[in-house]
Amino acid sequence: MKSFHGKIQMVDLKGQYCRLKSEIDAAISGVIESTSFINGPEVSAFTAGLEKYTGSGHVVTCANGTDALQIALMSLGLEKGDEILVPAFTYVASAEVIALLGLVPVLVDVDRDTFNISCASMEEAWSDRCRAVIPVHLFGQSADMERILSFASDKGLYVIEDNAQSFGALCHFSDGTSHMTGTMGNIGCTSFFPSKILGCYGDGGALFTDDDSLASRIRMIANHGQRIKYHHDITGCNSRLDSIQAAILRVKLSHIDEAISARRKAAEFYDKAFESLDEVRIPYRAPYSDHVFHQYTLVVKEGPAVRERLRVFLESKGIPSMIYYPLPLHKQKAFEKTAVLRTALDNSCVLSESVLSIPIHTEMSDGIIEYIAENVREFFGK
Ligand SMILES: *Cc1c(COP(=O)(O)O)cnc(C)c1O
């Protein structure tokens, strides 16, 4: 077994900083020297960089990924009581903003294999009060956007992509074209939370759209509902990416391809180590998507008791692991009164009782990957 130094972490932000230190330090001190802390040239340069990388017509940066989702919903002219389809197996933010705005989250089941929104369940949960769907590209892989977009266009639904976890992933369509996650719906939203694929050193987020009038509405909402300073046309909010974060993100964006390759390399190693284990399912690769491995998530087939024993065993070997997510949204107290359920959510329930995410990040040495893989195999007696 190869050796390694230091503590194993789910995400190694310190190691990543050390590798990029000279560039990051220069970017941060450049902003401080310029004193252009809010909406400065770094924000415009990063925005332009994001437009180029994703091919999106308009990018509007904001304070965090949850704000991006909220602003997206605010921009669509929805009315209280309008229904929004959203998966039950996701991070709370995807549905929280719906309820916050007085809209109605209609919870939809996910696919057992991809962990992403199930199109059959979405179709079943639809009613004529539905105005939008929020597909979440969970763990690094695109939802089935071709089918979602076609359903949305049939029913006149807006599509808001929650791309907080899959920045940089591509979705392939049957006409041979490929599109970046976050650029296929009416609006895409992402988060620059430190542990995300493109993460900053604090909070940050962005919205993506090809629609000129939506883009201008989104800009206005994120800036106190004003187009002209001190002239407020609608009720907005204050949601900005600060310049220091933009400068850091600009450095990180220039290394994004290496970052994604490092994650894929670790995932391939894990796949080979685990594919012969009958007790776990390795991450399924949907034929219509590639994977950027925000998480490497195993399904422990025997369920919660074995998963817990595996988690404790790994912990005893100094290997952290996380359950994303231990409770589907319909079992969360916060949604007891607000969420609507019209379809069985069985896969969301089963997954929350059987998934376990193991460390994957941009700084994994061969030694660490092998150590983790061997310990998982050892737990299952291999
Ligand atoms: C991280 C995340 C968000 C929210 O991002 P923040 O920047 O933390 O507000 C939203 N949706 C999903 C799926 C996420 O993983």
The ligand as a Tripos MOL2 file, in Angstrom:
@<TRIPOS>MOLECULE
LIG
   15    15     1     0     0
SMALL
NO_CHARGES

@<TRIPOS>ATOM
      1 C1        -24.9560   24.0490   -2.3010 C.3       1 LIG1
      2 C2        -26.2810   23.9010   -2.9080 C.ar      1 LIG1
      3 C3        -27.1820   24.9660   -3.0150 C.ar      1 LIG1
      4 C4        -27.0200   26.2990   -2.3300 C.3       1 LIG1
      5 O1        -25.8450   26.9360   -2.4250 O.3       1 LIG1
      6 P1        -25.3690   28.0010   -1.3320 P.3       1 LIG1
      7 O2        -24.3260   28.7670   -2.0670 O.co2     1 LIG1
      8 O3        -24.8600   27.2540   -0.1560 O.co2     1 LIG1
      9 O4        -26.5470   28.8710   -0.9870 O.co2     1 LIG1
     10 C5        -28.3690   24.7680   -3.7050 C.ar      1 LIG1
     11 N1        -28.6660   23.5740   -4.2440 N.ar      1 LIG1
     12 C6        -27.8430   22.5200   -4.1470 C.ar      1 LIG1
     13 C7        -28.2350   21.2290   -4.7960 C.3       1 LIG1
     14 C8        -26.6290   22.6410   -3.4610 C.ar      1 LIG1
     15 O5        -25.8300   21.5700   -3.3580 O.3       1 LIG1
@<TRIPOS>BOND
     1     1     2 1
     2     2     3 ar
     3     2    14 ar
     4     3     4 1
     5     3    10 ar
     6     4     5 1
     7     5     6 1
     8     6     7 2
     9     6     8 1
    10     6     9 1
    11    10    11 ar
    12    11    12 ar
    13    12    13 1
    14    12    14 ar
    15    14    15 1
@<TRIPOS>SUBSTRUCTURE
     1 LIG1         1 GROUP 0 **** ****
